[in-house]
Amino acid sequence: MPSAIFAGQPENLPAAFPLELRRHIGHHVRILAGEFEGYGWRDHAGVLKEADLIFATWGMPRLDEEFLAAAPALKAVFYAAGTVKPFATVASYERGVLISSAWEANAIPVAEYTQAVILLSLKRFWYFLRQAPELKFTRGSHTFPGAYRTKVGLLSLGAVGRRVAAGLASTEVRVLAHDPFADPEMAARLGVTLVSLEELFAASDVVSIHAPLLPETEKLVSGSLVGSMKEGATLINTARGAVVNEEELSAVLRVRPDLTAILDVTEPEPPLVDSPLRLLENVFLTPHIAGSLGSEITRMGDWMFEEMQRYLLGEPLQHAVTPEMLERMA
């Protein structure tokens, strides 16, 4: 029977792998005593050398040469979280260590959060939240996009973007997307119209950012793009803060109070104390809550348990992350 050990932040491991799930895992593998986080793995080197599998979540140690030497039996990592970039290495792939991630499970709550924010934005909820003390308006005195034949723009059709598009299919909005890697046939099946980056911002009533942070996407969302947005439009970012040029964004929002930015991520995170983003009334900041929280973290552990079962049966893994995939992932 293979041996397994748990790794990750102590505050998240119980949610990712609760006691009942660990019992199920224990029916298939021998669970080694001890758990570790980050650099703390050296304190558990004695049992780590026996581990064939690692069940992990946020706080997984980097699979560098030193770690791999201390884990000679390691064959697979089942990661109950999103991106594996903080710990996956060339050395781990060269060693043949399989890495599977619940990043698609983590996309589910992000998409749910995004769809909710989009629909509220089309009602200009955020604008009226700022006007709450008055609690009155004349329907003809404001621009209301509404959710009928209005346009929602998605920057990237990755795991989250595709789910958002699928969720919006139950509404009567028109979904636009910009993604140079998107398959046109896939976009068509989702009812999405592929457009240029410039058209995405100029034509949409709401733009939601889902692009991974790559050298090509750093500060991709410029002030000129945001400044081209329609009156009363909303910008949503649940991806990575550095995809947006936040200095230029702040400058535009300062002179365009009709625009609203809903930022669940920033660069750095949280924003600096003196960041303009903290001072602008048309910016709403949330502390990276779109991703998995509470029971949603357990979903990711469940997915990795199912992935382990496939691995033990010799079946193809559904959530393996290859080196080629890393080049375009968040």
C-alpha positions in Angstrom: 0.0 0.0 0.0 1.4 3.4 -0.9 2.3 5.9 1.8 1.1 9.4 1.9 1.6 12.6 3.9 -0.2 15.9 4.2 1.4 19.3 3.6 0.2 22.9 3.7 -0.8 25.7 6.0 -2.2 24.5 9.3 -5.3 26.8 9.0 -6.3 25.3 5.6 -5.4 21.6 5.9 -8.4 20.8 8.1 -10.7 22.4 5.5 -9.1 20.8 2.5 -8.8 17.4 4.1 -11.3 17.1 7.0 -11.3 14.0 9.2 -14.0 12.1 7.2 -12.1 12.6 4.0 -8.9 11.5 5.6 -10.6 8.3 6.7 -11.6 7.6 3.1 -8.0 8.4 1.9 -6.7 6.0 4.6 -8.7 3.1 3.1 -6.4 3.4 0.0 -3.1 4.5 1.3 -1.0 4.4 4.5 -1.1 7.9 6.1 2.2 8.8 7.7 2.3 10.8 10.9 3.2 14.4 10.8 2.2 17.4 8.6 4.3 20.2 7.4 4.2 23.6 5.8 6.8 25.3 3.6 10.3 25.2 5.0 9.1 23.2 7.9 9.4 20.0 5.9 12.9 19.5 7.1 11.6 18.7 10.6 9.7 15.8 9.0 12.5 14.5 6.8 12.3 11.1 8.5 8.8 10.3 7.4 9.0 12.3 4.2 11.5 9.9 2.8 8.9 7.2 2.9 6.1 9.2 1.2 4.9 8.0 -2.2 2.2 10.6 -2.3 1.6 14.1 -0.9 -1.8 15.6 -0.3 -1.4 19.3 -0.1 -3.0 22.7 -0.2 -1.7 26.3 0.1 1.7 26.2 1.8 3.1 23.3 -0.2 6.9 23.3 -0.2 8.8 24.0 -3.4 9.8 20.8 -5.2 13.5 21.9 -5.5 16.5 19.6 -5.7 16.9 19.5 -1.9 13.3 18.6 -1.3 13.3 15.9 -4.0 16.4 14.4 -2.5 14.7 14.2 0.9 11.6 12.5 -0.8 13.2 9.7 -2.9 9.9 7.7 -3.1 7.7 10.6 -4.1 5.6 9.9 -7.2 2.7 12.3 -7.1 1.3 15.4 -5.5 -2.4 16.0 -5.2 -2.9 19.7 -4.6 -6.2 20.9 -3.2 -5.8 24.5 -4.3 -5.2 26.5 -7.5 -2.0 27.4 -9.2 1.0 25.1 -8.8 3.5 27.6 -10.0 4.9 28.4 -6.4 6.1 24.8 -6.0 6.3 23.0 -9.3 9.8 22.9 -10.8 11.6 21.6 -13.8 13.4 19.2 -11.5 10.1 17.7 -10.3 8.9 17.1 -13.8 12.3 15.7 -14.8 12.0 13.3 -11.8 8.7 12.2 -13.2 6.6 13.4 -10.2 3.0 13.8 -11.2 1.3 17.0 -10.2 -2.5 17.2 -10.1 -4.3 20.4 -9.0 -7.9 21.3 -8.1 -7.5 24.6 -10.0 -10.7 23.9 -12.0 -12.6 23.2 -8.7 -11.3 26.6 -7.5 -12.6 28.2 -10.6 -16.2 27.3 -9.6 -16.6 29.8 -6.7 -14.7 32.5 -8.6 -17.1 32.2 -11.5 -20.1 32.2 -9.1 -18.8 35.3 -7.4 -18.1 37.0 -10.7 -21.5 36.3 -12.2 -23.2 37.7 -9.1 -21.0 40.9 -9.3 -21.7 41.2 -13.0 -25.5 41.1 -12.5 -25.3 43.6 -9.6 -23.2 45.8 -11.8 -25.7 45.9 -14.6 -28.1 47.4 -12.0 -25.5 49.9 -11.0 -25.7 48.4 -7.5 -22.3 49.8 -6.5 -23.1 53.3 -7.5 -26.3 53.3 -5.5 -24.6 51.7 -2.6 -22.4 54.8 -2.4 -25.6 56.9 -2.5 -27.4 54.8 0.1 -28.1 57.7 2.5 -30.5 59.3 0.0 -32.2 56.1 -1.1 -34.0 57.8 -4.0 -33.6 58.2 -7.7 -35.6 59.0 -10.8 -35.4 56.2 -13.3 -34.9 58.6 -16.2 -32.0 60.4 -14.5 -29.5 57.6 -14.5 -28.0 55.2 -17.0 -29.0 51.6 -16.2 -27.5 49.0 -18.5 -29.8 46.2 -17.1 -29.4 42.5 -18.1 -31.2 42.5 -21.4 -29.1 42.7 -24.6 -26.4 44.5 -22.8 -22.7 43.5 -23.3 -20.5 41.8 -20.8 -16.8 41.5 -21.6 -14.5 38.7 -20.4 -10.8 39.1 -20.6 -9.7 35.5 -21.1 -11.7 32.3 -21.6 -9.7 30.1 -19.2 -11.3 27.9 -16.6 -13.0 30.8 -14.9 -13.9 32.8 -18.0 -15.6 29.7 -19.6 -17.7 29.1 -16.4 -18.7 32.7 -16.3 -19.8 32.6 -19.9 -21.7 29.4 -19.3 -23.5 30.9 -16.3 -24.4 34.0 -18.2 -26.0 31.9 -20.9 -29.1 31.7 -18.6 -29.5 35.5 -18.9 -30.1 37.6 -22.0 -26.8 39.5 -22.0 -24.4 39.4 -24.9 -21.0 38.0 -23.9 -17.9 39.3 -25.6 -14.4 37.9 -24.9 -10.8 38.7 -25.8 -8.4 35.7 -25.6 -5.7 35.2 -28.3 -5.6 31.5 -27.4 -9.4 30.8 -27.5 -10.7 28.2 -29.8 -13.4 30.0 -32.0 -15.5 26.8 -32.0 -15.5 26.6 -28.2 -16.4 30.3 -28.0 -19.3 29.8 -30.4 -20.6 26.9 -28.3 -20.6 29.2 -25.3 -22.4 31.9 -27.2 -19.4 34.2 -26.9 -18.2 36.7 -29.6 -14.5 37.1 -29.8 -13.3 40.7 -30.2 -10.2 42.8 -29.9 -9.0 44.0 -26.6 -9.9 47.6 -27.5 -13.5 46.6 -28.5 -13.9 44.6 -25.4 -13.4 47.6 -23.2 -15.2 50.2 -25.4 -18.3 48.1 -26.1 -19.0 46.4 -22.7 -21.1 47.6 -19.9 -19.1 45.3 -17.6 -15.6 44.0 -18.1 -14.4 41.1 -16.0 -10.7 40.2 -15.9 -9.7 36.5 -15.8 -6.3 36.6 -17.5 -3.4 34.7 -16.0 -0.4 36.8 -14.9 2.3 36.2 -17.6 5.0 38.5 -18.9 2.6 39.3 -21.8 -0.3 40.2 -19.5 1.5 42.3 -16.8 -0.2 45.7 -16.7 -2.2 44.7 -19.8 -5.2 46.6 -18.6 -4.1 50.2 -19.2 -5.6 53.5 -18.3 -6.5 54.2 -21.9 -8.5 50.9 -22.0 -10.4 51.8 -18.8 -10.9 55.3 -20.0 -12.6 54.1 -23.1 -15.3 52.3 -21.1 -18.9 53.3 -21.4 -20.6 55.7 -19.0 -21.6 53.9 -15.8 -19.5 50.8 -16.7 -17.9 48.5 -14.2 -14.5 46.8 -14.1 -14.1 43.6 -12.1 -10.8 41.9 -11.3 -10.7 38.5 -9.7 -7.5 37.3 -11.5 -4.2 38.9 -10.5 -3.7 42.5 -9.5 -0.6 43.0 -11.7 -2.7 42.4 -14.8 -4.0 45.9 -14.3 -1.9 49.1 -14.4 -3.3 50.3 -11.1 -1.6 53.7 -11.2 -3.3 54.4 -14.5 -6.5 52.9 -13.3 -6.6 55.2 -10.2 -6.0 58.2 -12.4 -8.9 57.4 -14.7 -11.3 56.6 -11.9 -10.4 59.9 -10.2 -11.7 61.8 -13.3 -14.5 59.3 -14.2 -16.6 58.9 -11.1 -19.3 57.2 -13.2 -17.0 54.2 -13.6 -16.7 51.6 -10.8 -13.9 49.1 -10.1 -14.6 45.9 -8.0 -11.1 44.6 -7.1 -10.8 41.3 -5.3 -7.1 41.3 -6.1 -4.5 44.0 -6.1 -0.7 44.4 -6.5 0.5 44.3 -3.8 -2.1 42.5 -1.8 -3.6 44.1 0.2 -2.9 47.6 -1.3 -0.4 49.8 0.4 -1.9 52.1 3.2 -1.4 55.1 1.0 -2.7 53.5 -2.2 -5.2 55.7 -4.1 -7.3 52.6 -4.5 -8.2 52.9 -0.8 -9.3 56.5 -1.1 -11.5 56.5 -4.3 -15.2 56.2 -3.7 -15.8 54.3 -6.9 -13.4 51.5 -5.9 -14.6 48.5 -3.9 -11.9 46.3 -2.4 -12.4 42.8 -1.2 -9.6 40.6 0.3 -9.3 37.9 -2.3 -12.6 36.2 -1.4 -13.7 35.1 -4.8 -11.7 31.9 -4.6 -12.5 28.9 -2.4 -13.5 29.6 1.2 -14.9 27.3 3.9 -16.7 24.3 2.5 -15.5 25.3 -1.0 -12.0 24.3 0.1 -13.3 20.8 1.0 -14.5 20.5 -2.6 -10.9 20.8 -3.8 -9.9 18.1 -1.4 -12.7 15.9 -2.6 -11.5 16.4 -6.2 -8.0 15.4 -5.3 -9.2 12.3 -3.4 -11.0 11.2 -6.6 -7.9 12.0 -8.6 -5.9 9.7 -6.3 -8.3 6.9 -6.9 -7.8 7.3 -10.6 -4.1 7.3 -10.1 -4.1 4.1 -8.0 -6.3 2.4 -10.6 -3.9 3.3 -13.4 -6.5 5.5 -15.1 -5.7 8.8 -16.8 -5.7 11.8 -14.4 -8.3 14.4 -15.1 -6.5 17.3 -13.5 -2.8 16.7 -14.1 -0.7 19.9 -14.7 1.9 19.5 -17.4 4.9 21.8 -18.0 3.3 23.0 -21.2 0.1 24.0 -19.3 2.2 26.0 -16.8 3.2 28.5 -19.5 -0.4 29.8 -19.9 -1.8 29.2 -16.4 -2.1 31.7 -13.6 
